[in-house]
Amino acid sequence: MTASASQAPPSPDPLRSPLLDMQDIQISFGGVPALRGANLSVAAGEVHALIGQNGAGKSTMIKILTGAYRRTGGSVRFEGREIDFRSPKAAREAGISTIYQEINLVPFRSVAENIFLGREPRRFGLIDWRTVQRRAAELLESFGLQVDVKKPAGSYSTAIQQMVALARAVSADAKMVIMDESTSSLDEREVELLFTVVRKLRDDGRAVIFVSHRLDELYALCDRVTVMRDGQTVAQSTMADMDKRQLVTTMLGRTLAAVVEGDTAEREVHLARRGEAAISVRKVGARPLVNDVSLDVHRGEAVGLAGLLGSGRTETMRLMFGADPLERGTVEIGGETVALKSPQDAIARGLAYLTEDRKGDGIVPELSVRDNLTLVCLRTLAKHGIVDRKQQQAIVERFVASLGIKLRSPDQPIRELSGGNQQKVLLARWLAAQPTLLLLDEPTRGIDVGAKADVAKIVRDLRDAGLAVLLSASELEELTAVADRAVVIRDGRTVAELNGAAMSETAIMDAIAWGSEGQSALAEAVDAAHPEDSRHGS
């Protein structure tokens, strides 16, 4: 738990009338509903958590509130008045400021200039720089900060820049501040500094909407919570009335009573016959999201990497693939300690990485299916700089058939394929390179149910063929259906490893909620549910 958890927020007054009241919000994109009856109610003088997994609708809700999107249904009331902002500028002028994860400052301008940009005090028609600097310094001092406001904002740490962004909101007399993943790039000391300022805003009567996936932060700072899932509001509660397990299960949409465990006997068989370790990582870390992760993946097994969004799953895989620099810890491949300085190094060592962002980091949309599929192995297909088209075509035909890729022609642009078929092409791209370890980051995100089943079967077949697979997934049902073991990470640290029969959705959710304490909590829950088993030692 971070130091910030040491100061719990006061209990909110349930009788306060809401400063913001969003009811039955609806919006669709291309005929597909993004929000369906979503609600959010926030009072003045409270810090309100807005949480949910990727695609839950949090960002869409915020963009509707701030005028970036226009809703198609529902009502929004602010300070008791019906509002419908036509632009983010209109929202700011009404007293709603947003601070995003990527700080929106002008780095080469001074701290003082950034705070009052576009609203500079004037004297005789000219900007009164002395007043700008004095008022900026006084504002930051009220936050407990003493910095040189004449220095460029970009010369300060991310935490200080967050304070500058908060100061800008306060200087504009913001009645509500929205903080979207504002702590994701901060260390523990910087988080505590930011929390001190947020608490001051709350005590001054301002409302704060706090978006974060770090559970300890939510319980340290927030008064109430709204949970979204699949475009709907699924829970609204005080933080005190919803424990961590309830919060996790509500976000994931899996109640403990509804959990159906996988075939544990099959897992035990796979674990018994797995081969040597294809990769071992020990205490790896890189700021800010990976702090202390250790795991092994053996040939002939599939390991699930579990954790909430923001826990460091993607960042861990990027470190393992050499896509980001490793700051500490060791990586062993085939029993040899290696220093992977780039993805090229990792590929040469037999690693393959299917990225979470299929469209941004995976496909090359204007290239053909053929060129996309053979992108990684082009060097092996080329002689004197000329690609052997016959050999390339043979590879394409083999994987189109074996993975069941549906397409009109290999010359067809990959952008014309469905999401599931694009994902299969990317999987084929890496398999064509004949890897020994396959890193799969959310391989079923954004594809239909049928395609998900196809990808799951492909992963199981690859494992059975002796490949080592590390699979990251937000959907625990999908993860437990494929994986033999699960490694759970929380706040960038390995908190549990669950093997064979010990791996279940319930156990994973407990580990996410409580870390290593979750496993003992699970054992107590099992004993309470089946006392006759514990009496007989079964």
C-alpha positions, 0 to 999 in steps of 0.5 A, a space after each residue: 500500500 502506498 504512503 497515500 493510503 495513510 490518510 483516509 477521506 472523511 465520510 461524505 454527506 449523503 444529503 448533499 445535493 449534487 453539483 453534477 447529475 448525469 442521468 440515462 446518458 446515451 451515445 452511439 458511434 456508427 450505430 453501435 451503442 457506446 453508452 446505454 443509460 449511464 449515470 454519474 452524480 457528484 457533490 461539491 466538496 467530494 472526491 469521486 472515483 470513476 472506474 471501469 475496465 477499458 471500453 467501459 465508457 469512462 472516457 466517453 462519459 467525460 467527453 460528453 460532460 466536457 463538450 467533446 461529444 454530443 449525447 443522443 439521450 439523457 440529461 446533464 445538470 450542473 449547479 442545478 441547471 440543465 447544460 449541453 456544452 458545445 465545446 470543451 471551452 464552454 465547459 471550462 468557462 462554466 467551471 469544469 476543468 480536465 487534467 489528462 494523463 498526458 499533461 497539457 502544458 506548453 513546456 517551453 513557457 514558464 510555470 506562471 505563463 502556463 497557469 494564466 495562459 489566455 487569462 493574463 492580468 493586464 495593465 494599460 492594455 499590456 500583460 502585467 508580468 509581475 502580477 502574473 508571477 506573483 499570483 502564480 507563486 502564491 497559488 502554488 504556495 497555497 498547495 505547499 509548493 515553492 518553485 521558481 515560476 519563471 522557469 519553463 514548466 518542462 524543466 520540472 518533474 511530472 508531479 510538479 507539472 500536475 500541480 501546475 495544471 491543478 493551479 491553472 484549474 483553480 486560477 480559472 475558478 473551477 468548481 469541478 476538476 476531472 483527473 484522468 489517470 493523473 497518477 500513472 506516471 508518478 512515484 509514491 512520494 509524488 502521489 502523496 504530494 498530489 493527494 495533498 493538493 487534491 484533499 485541499 481542493 475538496 476541503 475548499 468545496 470543489 468537486 474532483 472526479 478521480 479516474 484511476 485503476 490503482 485500488 489503494 489510491 481509490 480507498 486513500 483518497 475518494 469518498 464515493 465511487 461509480 463503476 462502469 461496465 460495457 457502457 452502463 453504470 453498474 454500481 454507485 456507492 460510498 468507498 466505505 461500503 464497497 470492499 476491494 473484492 466487491 469493487 474488482 468483481 463489479 468492474 469485471 462483471 463476474 460475481 463469485 457465485 457465478 464463477 465457473 472454474 476450468 478443467 483443473 485436471 487438464 491443467 495439471 497434465 500440462 504442467 506435469 509434461 511441460 519442458 524447460 523454462 523458455 524465459 525467466 524474469 526476476 525482479 524486473 522493473 522500469 518506472 513508473 508502472 513496473 516495480 518488481 515482477 518475477 515470472 517463468 514461462 516453460 515450453 509446452 505451457 500457457 501462463 496467464 498474466 492477470 491484473 487490472 488495467 494499469 497494473 503493468 501487464 503491457 509494460 511487463 511484456 514490453 520489457 520482456 520483448 526489449 521494446 522498453 529499456 529495463 532499469 533493473 532485474 534480470 531476464 534469462 532465455 534458455 538459461 542464459 542471462 541476456 540484455 535485450 536492447 531492442 525487439 530485434 534482439 528479442 526476435 533473434 532470441 525466439 521471442 514474438 509479441 502480439 501487441 494489445 493495440 492491433 491497429 496502432 502497433 500491429 497491422 499496416 492498414 494499406 499493405 496487403 494481407 500477404 505483406 502484413 503476414 510475412 513482415 517479420 520473416 521478409 529477410 529470410 525470404 529475400 535473396 540479394 534484396 529480392 523477395 522470393 514470391 513463391 516461398 512467400 505465397 507458400 507461407 501465406 497459404 499455409 497460415 491462411 489455411 491452418 488459422 482459418 483466415 477468411 479473406 477474398 485474396 492475399 492481395 487484399 488490403 488488411 484494413 478490409 478484413 474483420 478484426 478477428 481475421 486481422 488478429 489471426 494475420 498478426 498471429 500468423 506473422 509471428 508464427 511464420 518467424 518460428 518463435 519459441 516464446 509467444 507474448 500475447 497482450 489482450 489477443 481477443 480484444 475487439 473481436 467477435 465471440 466466434 473469433 475469440 473461440 478461434 484464437 483460444 483454440 489456436 493458443 491451446 494448439 500452440 501450447 500443445 505443440 510445445 510453444 511457450 505462451 504468456 497470455 495477458 487478458 482482462 477477461 478472467 473467464 478467457 484467461 482461465 479457459 486457456 492458461 495452465 498457470 496464472 501470475 497476478 500483478 498489482 501496481 507493477 509487482 508480482 503478488 501471486 502465482 496460482 498453479 493448476 487446481 489453485 488457479 481460478 477466477 475467484 483466486 485471481 480476483 482475491 489476489 488482485 484485490 488484496 495481493 498476497 493476502 488474497 490467497 489466505 483470504 480465499 482459503 478461509 472462504 473455502 473453509 467457511 463454505 465447506 467446513 466438512 472438507 476442512 475437518 477431514 483435511 481434504 
